[in-house]
Structures are given as structure tokens and as C-alpha cells.
């Protein structure tokens, strides 16, 4: 009891799956950032939302 049938691939495999998901869904991630960063800028003084959006656009290729 307590054993699971699927072996744990480790953190490298999990990181690889996360990167593949990020690349496959980069436009969705960028859309979320377009909404979230200005909201954060509204409540956090001197939050660099414009610079972060520009960096996300370049990094995600959106």
C-alpha cells in the first residue's frame, strides 16, 4: 500500500515538461501577462509593467 505505479522522473523531466508547455502556450501566457502586469502596477508603486511586458514580448515571441 502507498506505492504508486508511475515512477517519478525527477525534477529535470518536470522542468522539461514545463518548458514544453510554456513554448506550446506562449500566446496564452503572454495574454495573461498583458492582463496581470498592469493590475500589479496599479497596486504596487513603481512597478515596471511596461518594461516587463516588452521583455515578455521578446522572450515569448508573441
N, CA, C and O of each residue as an XYZ file, in Angstrom:
248
protein
N       0.837     -1.181      0.000
C       0.000      0.000      0.000
C       0.888      1.253      0.000
O       2.007      1.245      0.513
N       0.370      2.294     -0.573
C       1.105      3.543     -0.577
C       2.042      3.696     -1.753
O       2.568      4.786     -1.978
N       2.268      2.633     -2.512
C       3.145      2.734     -3.668
C       2.332      3.185     -4.875
O       1.150      2.865     -5.004
N       2.981      3.924     -5.744
C       2.309      4.332     -6.966
C       2.996      3.676     -8.152
O       4.196      3.403     -8.119
N       2.235      3.432     -9.179
C       2.761      2.678    -10.315
C       3.629      3.534    -11.247
O       4.499      2.998    -11.933
N       3.412      4.821    -11.282
C       4.190      5.678    -12.169
C       5.482      6.111    -11.483
O       5.445      6.712    -10.409
N       6.615      5.811    -12.093
C       7.879      6.238    -11.476
C       8.046      7.748    -11.577
O       7.567      8.374    -12.522
N       8.718      8.318    -10.611
C       8.984      9.752    -10.613
C      10.172     10.012    -11.526
O      11.249      9.447    -11.335
N       9.970     10.867    -12.517
C      11.034     11.148    -13.480
C      12.072     12.117    -12.937
O      13.151     12.260    -13.512
N      11.759     12.773    -11.850
C      12.695     13.730    -11.291
C      12.415     15.146    -11.744
O      11.539     15.395    -12.573
N      13.172     16.062    -11.187
C      12.916     17.477    -11.434
C      13.307     17.893    -12.847
O      12.726     18.832    -13.391
N      14.275     17.217    -13.449
C      14.672     17.595    -14.812
C      13.561     17.291    -15.815
O      13.306     18.085    -16.721
N      12.910     16.160    -15.658
C      11.800     15.822    -16.562
C      10.626     16.764    -16.333
O       9.968     17.185    -17.284
N      10.366     17.092    -15.076
C       9.287     18.039    -14.782
C       9.590     19.412    -15.372
O       8.699     20.062    -15.920
N      10.827     19.853    -15.264
C      11.231     21.135    -15.844
C      11.098     21.101    -17.360
O      10.657     22.075    -17.971
N      11.475     19.986    -17.965
C      11.348     19.848    -19.412
C       9.901     19.923    -19.868
O       9.596     20.560    -20.877
N       8.996     19.264    -19.119
C       7.576     19.333    -19.456
C       7.043     20.751    -19.289
O       6.215     21.201    -20.081
N       7.513     21.456    -18.263
C       7.075     22.829    -18.038
C       7.541     23.740    -19.179
O       6.785     24.601    -19.627
N       8.754     23.561    -19.641
C       9.273     24.373    -20.742
C       8.500     24.071    -22.027
O       8.159     24.989    -22.773
N       8.224     22.801    -22.288
C       7.449     22.449    -23.475
C       6.047     23.054    -23.419
O       5.530     23.527    -24.431
N       5.436     23.037    -22.240
C       4.113     23.630    -22.088
C       4.184     25.137    -22.317
O       3.317     25.704    -22.981
N       5.209     25.788    -21.772
C       5.359     27.230    -21.937
C       5.525     27.606    -23.404
O       4.935     28.581    -23.868
N       6.324     26.837    -24.134
C       6.535     27.118    -25.557
C       5.246     26.869    -26.345
O       4.901     27.647    -27.234
N       4.545     25.797    -26.024
C       3.315     25.479    -26.755
C       2.207     26.489    -26.479
O       1.354     26.719    -27.336
N       2.211     27.087    -25.303
C       1.143     28.003    -24.906
C       1.636     29.430    -24.700
O       1.092     30.165    -23.876
N       2.665     29.823    -25.446
C       3.282     31.125    -25.186
C       2.330     32.291    -25.432
O       2.431     33.310    -24.747
N       1.425     32.176    -26.370
C       0.481     33.276    -26.616
C      -0.519     33.410    -25.468
O      -0.915     34.520    -25.114
N      -0.924     32.288    -24.890
C      -1.820     32.333    -23.731
C      -1.099     32.933    -22.527
O      -1.678     33.714    -21.772
N       0.160     32.565    -22.355
C       0.954     33.108    -21.250
C       1.105     34.612    -21.418
O       0.964     35.366    -20.455
N       1.391     35.049    -22.638
C       1.544     36.480    -22.893
C       0.228     37.219    -22.647
O       0.225     38.316    -22.089
N      -0.884     36.621    -23.063
C      -2.187     37.258    -22.826
C      -2.450     37.401    -21.334
O      -2.994     38.416    -20.897
N      -2.075     36.405    -20.551
C      -2.228     36.505    -19.103
C      -1.356     37.600    -18.508
O      -1.773     38.310    -17.593
N      -0.151     37.732    -19.031
C       0.740     38.791    -18.552
C       0.234     40.176    -18.930
O       0.391     41.128    -18.165
N      -0.373     40.293    -20.109
C      -0.920     41.584    -20.541
C      -2.002     42.054    -19.579
O      -2.159     43.252    -19.346
N      -2.743     41.108    -19.026
C      -3.791     41.448    -18.063
C      -3.213     41.645    -16.663
O      -3.569     42.602    -15.975
N      -2.327     40.751    -16.239
C      -1.862     40.739    -14.847
C      -0.888     41.870    -14.515
O      -0.983     42.463    -13.441
N       0.039     42.177    -15.412
C       1.066     43.164    -15.080
C       0.509     44.575    -14.867
O       0.916     45.240    -13.915
N      -0.403     45.055    -15.713
C      -0.982     46.381    -15.411
C      -1.782     46.403    -14.102
O      -1.819     47.424    -13.415
N      -2.414     45.293    -13.761
C      -3.113     45.230    -12.471
C      -2.134     45.341    -11.313
O      -2.399     46.035    -10.332
N      -1.007     44.658    -11.429
C       0.017     44.771    -10.387
C       0.556     46.192    -10.318
O       0.810     46.708     -9.230
N       0.731     46.825    -11.472
C       1.256     48.195    -11.495
C       0.288     49.170    -10.834
O       0.702     50.198    -10.299
N      -0.984     48.848    -10.873
C      -1.969     49.730    -10.249
C      -1.835     49.732     -8.727
O      -2.080     50.752     -8.083
N      -1.445     48.588     -8.151
C      -1.411     48.463     -6.690
C      -0.010     48.503     -6.093
O       0.136     48.706     -4.888
N       1.014     48.314     -6.906
C       2.393     48.352     -6.412
C       3.063     49.588     -6.998
O       3.204     49.693     -8.217
N       3.476     50.522     -6.153
C       4.114     51.734     -6.675
C       5.438     51.417     -7.386
O       6.189     50.542     -6.953
N       5.706     52.115     -8.448
C       6.947     51.989     -9.236
C       7.157     50.588     -9.805
O       8.295     50.157     -9.992
N       6.071     49.884    -10.078
C       6.176     48.551    -10.678
C       6.438     48.710    -12.178
O       5.682     49.400    -12.862
N       7.495     48.081    -12.697
C       7.877     48.311    -14.109
C       7.082     47.440    -15.082
O       7.660     46.585    -15.753
N       5.781     47.641    -15.169
C       4.961     46.768    -16.013
C       5.283     46.938    -17.496
O       5.277     45.954    -18.236
N       5.563     48.149    -17.942
C       5.868     48.359    -19.362
C       7.138     47.626    -19.769
O       7.185     46.982    -20.817
N       8.163     47.727    -18.938
C       9.419     47.045    -19.240
C       9.241     45.527    -19.198
O       9.814     44.814    -20.023
N       8.460     45.034    -18.254
C       8.231     43.590    -18.167
C       7.401     43.082    -19.347
O       7.636     41.979    -19.840
N       6.439     43.874    -19.799
C       5.666     43.479    -20.982
C       6.536     43.434    -22.228
O       6.399     42.530    -23.052
N       7.434     44.411    -22.369
C       8.356     44.398    -23.505
C       9.273     43.183    -23.456
O       9.525     42.548    -24.480
N       9.769     42.861    -22.270
C      10.640     41.697    -22.111
C       9.864     40.404    -22.398
O      10.395     39.496    -23.037
N       8.633     40.318    -21.937
C       7.824     39.125    -22.191
C       7.530     38.986    -23.682
O       7.527     37.873    -24.210
N       7.286     40.095    -24.361
C       7.019     40.051    -25.793
C       8.243     39.512    -26.548
O       8.104     38.709    -27.470
N       9.415     39.951    -26.157
C      10.634     39.498    -26.808
C      10.920     38.031    -26.445
O      11.248     37.231    -27.321
N      10.797     37.684    -25.174
C      11.133     36.344    -24.717
C      10.165     35.296    -25.268
O      10.581     34.218    -25.692
N       8.864     35.625    -25.257
C       7.866     34.651    -25.700
C       7.617     34.695    -27.198
O       6.970     33.803    -27.746
N       8.118     35.712    -27.857
C       7.931     35.811    -29.287
C       6.487     36.049    -29.689
O       6.065     35.669    -30.782
N       5.739     36.675    -28.807
C       4.312     36.891    -29.088
C       4.104     38.192    -29.843
O       2.969     38.543    -30.167
